[in-house]
């Protein structure tokens, strides 16, 4: 949890750090944390992925790592903070990326986002 929080912090507003974090292989463990972490861990992992996907080059990598389905699951079963972080992460994963937007919709994100 502390590592995910640290990654969110150092990736915030720093494109070079976001690129380095992704290149170091941090994305797959963060996706794993979305599915098997504590509630706090899931929130921190979603926040880290949110920050990483502000850089467009990380959007496809995060989607390919399987982040979309657990983020969509957080929209309905996560904590209130988790729901917010998941929605924001999905927004950045899909920003200006039609393939990811299609995958997000196919994963069932639209109903929980509009209710």
VOSEVO-772663 format. One line per field, with one value per atom (N, C-alpha, C, O): residue number from 1; chain; z, y, x. Coordinates in pm, whole numbers, m for minus. Atoms other than C-alpha are relative to their C-alpha. Last residue first. Layout:
k	NUM | ... .
c	A | ... .
Z	Z | ... .
Y	Y | ... .
X	X | ... .
This chain:
k	115 | 115 | 115 | 115 | 114 | 114 | 114 | 114 | 113 | 113 | 113 | 113 | 112 | 112 | 112 | 112 | 111 | 111 | 111 | 111 | 110 | 110 | 110 | 110 | 109 | 109 | 109 | 109 | 108 | 108 | 108 | 108 | 107 | 107 | 107 | 107 | 106 | 106 | 106 | 106 | 105 | 105 | 105 | 105 | 104 | 104 | 104 | 104 | 103 | 103 | 103 | 103 | 102 | 102 | 102 | 102 | 101 | 101 | 101 | 101 | 100 | 100 | 100 | 100 | 99 | 99 | 99 | 99 | 98 | 98 | 98 | 98 | 97 | 97 | 97 | 97 | 96 | 96 | 96 | 96 | 95 | 95 | 95 | 95 | 94 | 94 | 94 | 94 | 93 | 93 | 93 | 93 | 92 | 92 | 92 | 92 | 91 | 91 | 91 | 91 | 90 | 90 | 90 | 90 | 89 | 89 | 89 | 89 | 88 | 88 | 88 | 88 | 87 | 87 | 87 | 87 | 86 | 86 | 86 | 86 | 85 | 85 | 85 | 85 | 84 | 84 | 84 | 84 | 83 | 83 | 83 | 83 | 82 | 82 | 82 | 82 | 81 | 81 | 81 | 81 | 80 | 80 | 80 | 80 | 79 | 79 | 79 | 79 | 78 | 78 | 78 | 78 | 77 | 77 | 77 | 77 | 76 | 76 | 76 | 76 | 75 | 75 | 75 | 75 | 74 | 74 | 74 | 74 | 73 | 73 | 73 | 73 | 72 | 72 | 72 | 72 | 71 | 71 | 71 | 71 | 70 | 70 | 70 | 70 | 69 | 69 | 69 | 69 | 68 | 68 | 68 | 68 | 67 | 67 | 67 | 67 | 66 | 66 | 66 | 66 | 65 | 65 | 65 | 65 | 64 | 64 | 64 | 64 | 63 | 63 | 63 | 63 | 62 | 62 | 62 | 62 | 61 | 61 | 61 | 61 | 60 | 60 | 60 | 60 | 59 | 59 | 59 | 59 | 58 | 58 | 58 | 58 | 57 | 57 | 57 | 57 | 56 | 56 | 56 | 56 | 55 | 55 | 55 | 55 | 54 | 54 | 54 | 54 | 53 | 53 | 53 | 53 | 52 | 52 | 52 | 52 | 51 | 51 | 51 | 51 | 50 | 50 | 50 | 50 | 49 | 49 | 49 | 49 | 48 | 48 | 48 | 48 | 47 | 47 | 47 | 47 | 46 | 46 | 46 | 46 | 45 | 45 | 45 | 45 | 44 | 44 | 44 | 44 | 43 | 43 | 43 | 43 | 42 | 42 | 42 | 42 | 41 | 41 | 41 | 41 | 40 | 40 | 40 | 40 | 39 | 39 | 39 | 39 | 38 | 38 | 38 | 38 | 37 | 37 | 37 | 37 | 36 | 36 | 36 | 36 | 35 | 35 | 35 | 35 | 34 | 34 | 34 | 34 | 33 | 33 | 33 | 33 | 32 | 32 | 32 | 32 | 31 | 31 | 31 | 31 | 30 | 30 | 30 | 30 | 29 | 29 | 29 | 29 | 28 | 28 | 28 | 28 | 27 | 27 | 27 | 27 | 26 | 26 | 26 | 26 | 25 | 25 | 25 | 25 | 24 | 24 | 24 | 24 | 23 | 23 | 23 | 23 | 22 | 22 | 22 | 22 | 21 | 21 | 21 | 21 | 20 | 20 | 20 | 20 | 19 | 19 | 19 | 19 | 18 | 18 | 18 | 18 | 17 | 17 | 17 | 17 | 16 | 16 | 16 | 16 | 15 | 15 | 15 | 15 | 14 | 14 | 14 | 14 | 13 | 13 | 13 | 13 | 12 | 12 | 12 | 12 | 11 | 11 | 11 | 11 | 10 | 10 | 10 | 10 | 9 | 9 | 9 | 9 | 8 | 8 | 8 | 8 | 7 | 7 | 7 | 7 | 6 | 6 | 6 | 6 | 5 | 5 | 5 | 5 | 4 | 4 | 4 | 4 | 3 | 3 | 3 | 3 | 2 | 2 | 2 | 2 | 1 | 1 | 1 | 1 .
c	A | A | A | A | A | A | A | A | A | A | A | A | A | A | A | A | A | A | A | A | A | A | A | A | A | A | A | A | A | A | A | A | A | A | A | A | A | A | A | A | A | A | A | A | A | A | A | A | A | A | A | A | A | A | A | A | A | A | A | A | A | A | A | A | A | A | A | A | A | A | A | A | A | A | A | A | A | A | A | A | A | A | A | A | A | A | A | A | A | A | A | A | A | A | A | A | A | A | A | A | A | A | A | A | A | A | A | A | A | A | A | A | A | A | A | A | A | A | A | A | A | A | A | A | A | A | A | A | A | A | A | A | A | A | A | A | A | A | A | A | A | A | A | A | A | A | A | A | A | A | A | A | A | A | A | A | A | A | A | A | A | A | A | A | A | A | A | A | A | A | A | A | A | A | A | A | A | A | A | A | A | A | A | A | A | A | A | A | A | A | A | A | A | A | A | A | A | A | A | A | A | A | A | A | A | A | A | A | A | A | A | A | A | A | A | A | A | A | A | A | A | A | A | A | A | A | A | A | A | A | A | A | A | A | A | A | A | A | A | A | A | A | A | A | A | A | A | A | A | A | A | A | A | A | A | A | A | A | A | A | A | A | A | A | A | A | A | A | A | A | A | A | A | A | A | A | A | A | A | A | A | A | A | A | A | A | A | A | A | A | A | A | A | A | A | A | A | A | A | A | A | A | A | A | A | A | A | A | A | A | A | A | A | A | A | A | A | A | A | A | A | A | A | A | A | A | A | A | A | A | A | A | A | A | A | A | A | A | A | A | A | A | A | A | A | A | A | A | A | A | A | A | A | A | A | A | A | A | A | A | A | A | A | A | A | A | A | A | A | A | A | A | A | A | A | A | A | A | A | A | A | A | A | A | A | A | A | A | A | A | A | A | A | A | A | A | A | A | A | A | A | A | A | A | A | A | A | A | A | A | A | A | A | A | A | A | A | A | A | A | A | A | A | A | A | A | A | A | A | A | A | A | A | A | A | A | A | A | A | A | A | A | A | A | A | A | A | A | A | A | A | A | A | A | A | A | A | A | A | A .
Z	m107 | m1173 | 127 | 227 | 22 | m1482 | 105 | 97 | 10 | m1396 | m15 | 18 | m132 | m1265 | m6 | 93 | m98 | m1594 | 138 | 190 | 21 | m1824 | 104 | 161 | m81 | m1685 | m10 | 82 | m80 | m1811 | 83 | 182 | m133 | m1938 | 94 | 209 | 7 | m2294 | 135 | 161 | 16 | m2215 | m2 | 60 | m126 | m2081 | m7 | 88 | m100 | m2377 | 133 | 201 | 38 | m2623 | 103 | 142 | m31 | m2440 | m34 | 41 | m143 | m2448 | 40 | 128 | m34 | m2823 | 148 | 185 | 34 | m2875 | 35 | 79 | 35 | m2684 | m30 | 60 | 136 | m2647 | m47 | m123 | 58 | m2274 | m135 | m145 | 124 | m2209 | m69 | m179 | 87 | m1951 | m136 | m239 | 60 | m1806 | m92 | m193 | 86 | m1756 | m66 | m184 | 127 | m1626 | m97 | m217 | 73 | m1364 | m134 | m235 | 55 | m1262 | m79 | m185 | 107 | m1222 | m66 | m189 | 114 | m1026 | m117 | m231 | 63 | m798 | m123 | m225 | 62 | m725 | m74 | m189 | 115 | m663 | m75 | m198 | 107 | m441 | m125 | m237 | 58 | m230 | m117 | m218 | 68 | m177 | m66 | m181 | m98 | m103 | m76 | m198 | m73 | m387 | 108 | 120 | m126 | m495 | 82 | 188 | m71 | m774 | 136 | 224 | 12 | m940 | 78 | 121 | m112 | m803 | m6 | 97 | m119 | m1046 | 121 | 202 | 16 | m1335 | 121 | 169 | m25 | m1204 | m15 | 63 | m145 | m1178 | 34 | 138 | m75 | m1541 | 151 | 209 | 20 | m1685 | 78 | 149 | m103 | m1530 | m14 | 85 | m59 | m1737 | 104 | 186 | m124 | m1819 | 74 | 175 | 34 | m2173 | 122 | 119 | 47 | m2039 | m32 | 5 | m117 | m1837 | m42 | 29 | m86 | m2135 | 121 | 158 | 59 | m2369 | 86 | 97 | 3 | m2143 | m54 | 8 | m100 | m2060 | m8 | 53 | 34 | m2379 | 100 | 70 | 98 | m2317 | m32 | m60 | 114 | m1999 | m101 | m71 | 49 | m1766 | m119 | m209 | 130 | m1752 | m44 | m150 | 109 | m1481 | m136 | m235 | 29 | m1247 | m116 | m198 | 47 | m1269 | m38 | m146 | 140 | m1237 | m62 | m179 | 74 | m913 | m149 | m231 | 6 | m782 | m78 | m157 | 98 | m871 | m16 | m126 | 133 | m688 | m108 | m211 | 33 | m383 | m138 | m213 | 22 | m375 | m44 | m138 | 127 | m420 | m34 | m149 | 108 | m142 | m137 | m228 | 8 | 93 | m113 | m186 | 55 | 18 | m17 | m119 | m97 | 73 | m66 | m174 | m110 | m231 | 100 | 81 | m120 | m447 | 118 | 219 | m16 | m754 | 131 | 182 | 22 | m776 | 28 | 68 | m124 | m620 | m13 | 85 | m94 | m920 | 130 | 187 | 45 | m1146 | 91 | 124 | m37 | m941 | m42 | 31 | m144 | m968 | 48 | 137 | m35 | m1350 | 151 | 188 | 35 | m1383 | 35 | 99 | m113 | m1188 | m33 | 57 | m17 | m1454 | 112 | 162 | m107 | m1436 | 29 | 109 | 54 | m1772 | 103 | 67 | 92 | m1627 | m53 | m61 | m81 | m1332 | m89 | m53 | m71 | m1559 | 82 | 87 | 99 | m1795 | 70 | 37 | 47 | m1505 | m100 | m96 | m101 | m1352 | m42 | m18 | 1 | m1673 | 102 | 74 | 111 | m1704 | m3 | m37 | 40 | m1356 | m110 | m82 | 64 | m1240 | m40 | m37 | 13 | m1008 | m61 | m11 | 137 | m1077 | m25 | m139 | 87 | m758 | m147 | m227 | m33 | m545 | m98 | m147 | 36 | m709 | 23 | m57 | 146 | m694 | m46 | m142 | 43 | m324 | m151 | m201 | m33 | m257 | m46 | m101 | 96 | m441 | 25 | m70 | 130 | m240 | m104 | m184 | m5 | 87 | m132 | m175 | 0 | 0 | 0 | m73 .
Y	14 | 616 | 64 | 61 | m90 | 730 | m15 | 53 | m139 | 590 | 97 | 215 | m57 | 263 | 146 | 218 | m6 | 198 | 56 | 144 | m108 | 304 | 0 | 106 | m120 | 93 | 103 | 182 | m33 | m244 | 126 | 140 | 57 | m397 | 38 | m8 | 145 | m329 | m67 | m169 | 19 | 44 | m148 | m188 | m45 | 44 | m19 | m69 | 104 | m163 | 36 | m51 | 113 | 82 | m113 | m173 | m38 | 375 | m113 | m139 | 15 | 194 | 39 | m24 | 143 | 151 | m21 | m108 | 70 | 511 | m149 | m201 | 136 | 663 | m82 | m146 | m6 | 1042 | m136 | m144 | m133 | 993 | m5 | m52 | m15 | 633 | 134 | 153 | 113 | 548 | 16 | m21 | m27 | 898 | m114 | m90 | m119 | 858 | 26 | 57 | 41 | 503 | 118 | 101 | 81 | 632 | m44 | m39 | m90 | 907 | m77 | m32 | m78 | 660 | 93 | 105 | 88 | 421 | 76 | 59 | 24 | 700 | m89 | m66 | m125 | 812 | m22 | 20 | m27 | 459 | 125 | 128 | 91 | 386 | 21 | 16 | m53 | 694 | m86 | m35 | m125 | 575 | 62 | 106 | m104 | 225 | 127 | 136 | m62 | m23 | 95 | 122 | 70 | m255 | 62 | 11 | 47 | m70 | m61 | m59 | m98 | 147 | m40 | 45 | m95 | m83 | 104 | 160 | 65 | m352 | 94 | 92 | m2 | m113 | m65 | m16 | m138 | m63 | 14 | 84 | m26 | m440 | 144 | 169 | 72 | m486 | 24 | 46 | m48 | m200 | m80 | m19 | m91 | m277 | 35 | 68 | 50 | m586 | 90 | 43 | 71 | m524 | m48 | m117 | 134 | m438 | m82 | m205 | 78 | m143 | m144 | m238 | 25 | m14 | m84 | m178 | 95 | m51 | m37 | m154 | 134 | 115 | m105 | m217 | 42 | 421 | m142 | m224 | 104 | 450 | m54 | m157 | 122 | 635 | m112 | m228 | 85 | 886 | m130 | m231 | 8 | 1020 | m98 | m216 | m139 | 1100 | 10 | 92 | m7 | 721 | 143 | 165 | 53 | 704 | 20 | 45 | m90 | 936 | m49 | 31 | m128 | 738 | 94 | 152 | 21 | 414 | 126 | 157 | 11 | 539 | m17 | 48 | m134 | 652 | m1 | 90 | m76 | 316 | 142 | 195 | 52 | 139 | 75 | 110 | m51 | 363 | m48 | 28 | m144 | 295 | 58 | 136 | m19 | m79 | 149 | 188 | 31 | m81 | 21 | 70 | m112 | 95 | m22 | 71 | m114 | m164 | 120 | 188 | m51 | m437 | 115 | 162 | m83 | m586 | 32 | m3 | 80 | m879 | 81 | 23 | 117 | m734 | m73 | m137 | m34 | m379 | m117 | m98 | m59 | m489 | 40 | 39 | 110 | m714 | 53 | m8 | 64 | m410 | m118 | m138 | m90 | m225 | m59 | m47 | 14 | m525 | 92 | 55 | 128 | m524 | m20 | m66 | 9 | m145 | m137 | m139 | m18 | m116 | m25 | m47 | 116 | m267 | 11 | m90 | 85 | m24 | m120 | m206 | 77 | 122 | m95 | m198 | 101 | 225 | m88 | m210 | 96 | 402 | m112 | m230 | 86 | 566 | m106 | m221 | 88 | 703 | m99 | m217 | 93 | 840 | m99 | m218 | 104 | 987 | m101 | m221 | 85 | 1172 | m113 | m227 | 95 | 1300 | m93 | m211 | 18 | 1457 | m105 | m224 | m122 | 1607 | m11 | 88 | m113 | 1314 | 119 | 161 | m9 | 1017 | 121 | 156 | m39 | 1064 | 8 | 72 | m130 | 1076 | 41 | 153 | m103 | 793 | 138 | 230 | m9 | 576 | 106 | 179 | m69 | 654 | 16 | 121 | m142 | 559 | 81 | 191 | m53 | 231 | 148 | 226 | m13 | 164 | 58 | 142 | m115 | 239 | 22 | 135 | m119 | 0 | 125 | 220 .
X	102 | m2647 | 45 | m27 | 113 | m2457 | m108 | m210 | m44 | m2114 | m117 | m103 | m33 | m2254 | 45 | 34 | 110 | m2438 | 43 | m25 | 96 | m2149 | m113 | m141 | m20 | m1867 | m112 | m130 | 119 | m1984 | 11 | m61 | m17 | m1660 | m114 | m118 | 27 | m1772 | 13 | m52 | 145 | m1789 | m35 | m134 | 61 | m1433 | m152 | m213 | m23 | m1311 | m65 | m119 | 83 | m1469 | 13 | m87 | 139 | m1314 | m95 | m190 | 20 | m978 | m142 | m202 | m5 | m994 | m27 | m106 | 125 | m1110 | 0 | m103 | m42 | m814 | m126 | m181 | m54 | m842 | 52 | 149 | m12 | m900 | 71 | 185 | 76 | m1001 | 17 | m35 | m34 | m734 | m69 | m14 | m131 | m775 | 43 | 110 | 6 | m1150 | 135 | 141 | 62 | m1109 | m9 | 7 | m98 | m865 | m57 | 12 | m101 | m1108 | 105 | 149 | 62 | m1393 | 101 | 104 | 22 | m1171 | m61 | m19 | m130 | m1048 | m15 | 50 | m45 | m1404 | 131 | 145 | 87 | m1529 | 44 | 45 | m36 | m1230 | m83 | m31 | m124 | m1297 | 45 | 93 | 36 | m1655 | 122 | 115 | 30 | m1529 | m38 | m19 | m108 | m1544 | m48 | m168 | m27 | m1821 | 112 | 145 | 119 | m1998 | 30 | m56 | 108 | m1735 | m124 | m202 | m9 | m1464 | m111 | m149 | 56 | m1578 | 1 | m91 | 146 | m1511 | m67 | m169 | 41 | m1158 | m151 | m215 | 6 | m1119 | m36 | m97 | 104 | m1230 | 2 | m105 | 137 | m1017 | m104 | m184 | 51 | m680 | m148 | m213 | 124 | m599 | m63 | m142 | m34 | m233 | m124 | m114 | m48 | m338 | 35 | 29 | 115 | m541 | 42 | m28 | 86 | m246 | m121 | m159 | m70 | m13 | m85 | m94 | 14 | m261 | 66 | 16 | 140 | m289 | m18 | m86 | 27 | 82 | m143 | m172 | m74 | 184 | m24 | 5 | 68 | m96 | 73 | 10 | m92 | 68 | m61 | m75 | 4 | m224 | 96 | 75 | 68 | m234 | m29 | m89 | m82 | 32 | m66 | 3 | m112 | m158 | 85 | 130 | 54 | m480 | 114 | 114 | 32 | m285 | m62 | m37 | m125 | m134 | m25 | 39 | m57 | m472 | 131 | 157 | 79 | m626 | 56 | 61 | m35 | m342 | m77 | m20 | m134 | m390 | 44 | 106 | 11 | m765 | 135 | 142 | 69 | m712 | m12 | 6 | m93 | m455 | m62 | 4 | m93 | m696 | 100 | 134 | 74 | m964 | 92 | 87 | 97 | m707 | m78 | m41 | m48 | m540 | m110 | m226 | m26 | m639 | 51 | 90 | 86 | m806 | 21 | m71 | 141 | m677 | m93 | m207 | 50 | m346 | m147 | m221 | 24 | m289 | m59 | m149 | 124 | m330 | m35 | m151 | 111 | m69 | m133 | m232 | 30 | 164 | m112 | m189 | 63 | 122 | m24 | m132 | 141 | 188 | m62 | m167 | 91 | 512 | m147 | m227 | 86 | 737 | m101 | m149 | m54 | 1029 | m90 | m53 | m112 | 927 | 60 | 116 | 52 | 591 | 112 | 97 | 77 | 753 | m54 | m45 | m95 | 1011 | m72 | m29 | m64 | 746 | 93 | 95 | 103 | 541 | 58 | 28 | 18 | 857 | m106 | m90 | m119 | 938 | m11 | 26 | 2 | 581 | 121 | 107 | m139 | 580 | 7 | 17 | m52 | 250 | 147 | 220 | 91 | 179 | 74 | 178 | 47 | 405 | m89 | m116 | m112 | 606 | m41 | 28 | m58 | 293 | 109 | 110 | 98 | 103 | 58 | 37 | 2 | 415 | m100 | m74 | m122 | 454 | 4 | 44 | 18 | 92 | 122 | 108 | 97 | 141 | m24 | m35 | m68 | 458 | m94 | m54 | m90 | 282 | 71 | 91 | 83 | 0 | 88 | 61 .
